[in-house]
């Protein structure tokens, strides 16, 4: 009897170990040199951190932390978000993108590469390549919005199998996002992304509300009405552009919380998370 009990305990412990979520896996974003967007390339530390859920439901999201394009808030707006997604069966992939220092194309190239990588690895990661989303916060929300409005179908002739993949996200979630580079923009984000004296063409190109087309994927986004850092006019103008082009969207404007929604906690933070999950389920993006 004692032997049977010992064996059962061992099997039970083994089962628990097998069921435990895998440790996050860090993956270089580029094999060696990364394009800058002007025909040159550079060595880079840009990377992905893969967080696998215990019971994946097929959905996967590239996570773009904020930081005004001058830094990366990788905990509260990166790995913390991946853990929340994992709790609901969604695979989370934290993107630590290159900071632009006025090289406007660099962050988008990294975000596009991240979407291509996730799609190329989807089967290995137990994800659906047709349920690849992107989520971003503040300036990371701008990057996610840019990735959702400027994309391509991939290069079918590329030697690199990742580059053969399309980089259009299947959906996007934006949280207190920077949207426009126009007059009401977040000054630090614009300066870091476009430099101190951007042209009108660059301002328009990196204003996500001006880049929406009928091919833009479905988007859920949220903003606090009292956000004094990135005003809710950003999200309101984006919603107007999405509606004009007939793009499926849902906008949740929260009554309070400011920028950062009270430090990633409390009822306003909980509200957008619950709303995003409900929207994803109703849209068929997750169970």
N, C-alpha and C positions, 0 to 999 in steps of 0.2 A: 504493500500500500504506500509506504514511504517513497519507494522508487517511482511508482506511478505519479505520485504527487510532485516529485522533483522534476520528472520529465515534462509534466504538464506546465509547471512553472517556467521551465526553460523554453518551451515552445511559446508560451504566452509572452515572455520577455523578448524572444526573437521576433514575434509578430509585431510587438510595439516598435522594436528597432526598425523593422522593415517599413512600417507605416509612417515613421517620422519624416518630416519634410527634409529634402536634401539641403545641404549647405549651399549658400550662394556661390555661384561660379563666375569668376571674373574672366572676361574675354576681350582681347584687344579688338578695337573697332576696325582698324586698318592693318593689313599684313605687315607693312613696313613704312612706306612713304604714303602720306595722305595728300590729296589735291588741295590746293589753296583756292582755286577757281580762276586763276589768271594764267594757267599753263604751267605753273611751277608746283612743286610739292615739298613736303617737309616731314620730318620725323615727328611723331605725336604720341601723347599719352592718353588720347581719347579711348574710352573703354566702355564696355557693357558689363553690368552685373546681373546675372540671371537668378531670379528667385522663383523656384518651382513650388506650386501648391501641393499639398498632400493628395488632393483629389481634383485634378485639372478638369475644367469643364469645356476646354477648347479655346476660350478667349485668351488673348495675350495683349499686353499693352507696353509700348515704349514709354518710359517716364522721363520727362524733361524738367529737372529742377530749375527754380528761378535763381535770381541773384543779379539782376540788372545787366546781364551780359558782362559783368565784371568779376563774378564769382559764381559758385554753385552751392546751393543749400541742399546738400545731398542727403541729409538725415530726414528732416521733417517733410521735405518735398521730393524725396527720392526713395531711400530704403524704407522709410516709414510707410510710404504709399504702397510700395511693393508688398509689405507684410499685410496691409489692409486688403489689397487685391487677392493675395494668397488665401486669406481667410474666407474668401467667397469663390474660390476655385479658379481665379484668374491668374495666369502667369504674369509676373512683373519683371520688366527688363529696364534697369536704371541706366540711362545714358549720361555719361560724363563727357559732354561735348567740349570742343575747343572754344576758348574765349576769343572773340573776334579782334579786339584792339583795332577796330576800324576796317577789318577785312570782312566785309559784309557776307560774303558767300560761305565762309567757313562753317558756322553753326548749322546752316541748312544742309550743306554737304554731309555733315556728320549725322543729322537726323534722317536724311534720306538713306544713308548707308545703314543706319540702325534698322529702319523698316525693311530694307532689302535683306539684311542679315536674319531678322526674325522670320521673314517669309521663307527664306532658304532653309532655315533650321527648324521650321515649324513641326514637321513630322517627328523629328528626333526629340523635340521638346514636348511632344504630346499636345500640340496646339493645332488649330485649324488655320491654314494659310489664308482663308477668306474671312477670318475674324481677328485681323491684326489692327489694333487701335493705337492711338498716341494720346498721352495726357500730359499737360504742362501747366505750370504755375508761374504767374507774373511774367517775367521775360521768357521763362520756359514755356508759358502759355502762348507768347508771341511766336516762339519757335515752332510749337505744335500747330498753331494756326497757319503759319507759313508753309509747313510741311503738308498741311491739309488742303492748301490752295495752289501749291506749286509742286508738281510731281511729274513723273514720266513712267513709261511702261518698261523701262530697262533696256539694256543693249543685248539683244539675242545673240550677237556674234562675239560677245566678250569672252575672254579666256577664263576670267574669274566667274564662277557660277553665281556668286552673290550679286554681281553687277548685271546679271541677266534678269534679275527679279525687278518687278515694278515697285515703285516707292510710294504709291498712293495708299494712305491708310484707309482701312475700311470704315473707321469711325474715329471721332476725336472727342476728348473731354478737356475743357479749358477752365481753369480756376483762377479767378481775379486776373485775367490775362491782359497784358499789353497787346493792343490790336493795331492802333494807328501809329505812324511815324510823323503825322501831321502836327498841327498846332497844339492839340491837347495831349500829346504824347508824354511818356515818362522820359524826362530829359537825359538822365543817366543812361538808360537803355539805348536811346537813339545815338548818343555820342559814342558809346562803346561799340555799337554795331556799325554805324555809318560814318563815324568820324565827326570832327567839329564843324565842318562846312559841307554837308551833303547836298547833292544836286536835287532838283525837283523830281527828276526821273527816279533817283534812288529812293526818295521819300515815298513816292507813289508805289514803286515796286515792292517795298517792304511794309506797306500799309495793307494788312490782310483784308480789310473791308473792300479794298479796290481790286482784289485778285480773285474774288469769289466767282465761280462759274457753275453751270448746271451739273458739272462733274465733281464738284466739291462733295466729300462724303458727309454723312449725317454727323451732327455736332450737338453735344450737350455742354452748356457752359453756365457759369455762375459768377456773381459779383455782389459785394456788399454795397448797399446804397450810400453808406458813409465812408467809402474808401477814398481817402484824401491823397493817397500816393498815386494810384492808377484809378481815375474816376470811372464810375459805371458807364459813362458815355462811350467808353471803348466797346463794351459788350453790347450796348444798345445799338450802336452803329453797325456792328457786325451782324446782329440779328436782322436789322433792316436789309442788309445786303443779301443775307441768306434767304430771307423771305422773297425778295425781288427775283432771285434766281430759282426759286422753288426747291430749295435744299431743305431736307428734313432737319429740324432743329428743335431744341427746347432750351429756354433760358430761364434760370431761376435767379431772381434778384432778391437778395436777403436784406432784411431791415437793418442789420447792424453787423459788426464784426471787424470793420476796417480792413486794411490790407494785411493778409495773413490770417484773417478770421480768428482773432483772439489767440494767436499762437498755436494754431492747429488743434484746437480743442473747444468743447462746449457745444451748445445747441445749434449754432450756425454752421459749425464744421460738420456736425452730425447730419444736418439737414441736406447739405449738398451731396454728401456721400450716399445717403439713403436715396436721394433723388436720382443720382447717376446710376446706381444699381437698378433701380426700378425702370429707368429709361432703357438701359441696356437689355434688361429682360424683356420688356415690351417690344423692343426692336428686333428681338431674335438673336441678339449678340451673345447671350449667355443664358444658361438655364436658371 
